[in-house]
Amino acid sequence: MFFCSYCSHDSVKGVGILTLQRDCHARILDVLLRMLLIVQQLLQENRHGSKRDIYYMHPSVFREQSVVDRAINDICILFKCSRHNLNVVSVAKG
């Protein structure tokens, strides 16, 4: 999913550098990292959150509900688990 034009690590300084080819790649990374942080908080606090609730935490970042849906799906694939295991639920409208 991520396309690095340049990735390096300076073991002396302990610094890693990731340069992304396009702004859209940085946005994808921002969305996934925010989603991972939210999922971590849900799991640590033993709480459940709906995909809609997650969207409204950062609507300017996620922009659309479908962005949250895709990010959750990507995380589930990454960790080979279900949405339920991440304490993320789907709630019907209304």
Rosetta blueprint (number, residue, H / E / L):
1 M L
2 F L
3 F L
4 C E
5 S E
6 Y E
7 C E
8 S E
9 H E
10 D E
11 S L
12 V L
13 K L
14 G L
15 V E
16 G E
17 I E
18 L E
19 T E
20 L E
21 Q L
22 R L
23 D H
24 C H
25 H H
26 A H
27 R H
28 I H
29 L H
30 D H
31 V H
32 L H
33 L H
34 R H
35 M H
36 L H
37 L H
38 I H
39 V H
40 Q H
41 Q H
42 L H
43 L H
44 Q H
45 E L
46 N L
47 R L
48 H L
49 G E
50 S E
51 K H
52 R H
53 D H
54 I H
55 Y H
56 Y H
57 M H
58 H L
59 P H
60 S H
61 V H
62 F H
63 R L
64 E L
65 Q H
66 S H
67 V H
68 V H
69 D H
70 R H
71 A H
72 I H
73 N H
74 D H
75 I H
76 C H
77 I H
78 L H
79 F H
80 K L
81 C L
82 S L
83 R L
84 H H
85 N H
86 L H
87 N L
88 V E
89 V E
90 S L
91 V L
92 A L
93 K L
94 G L
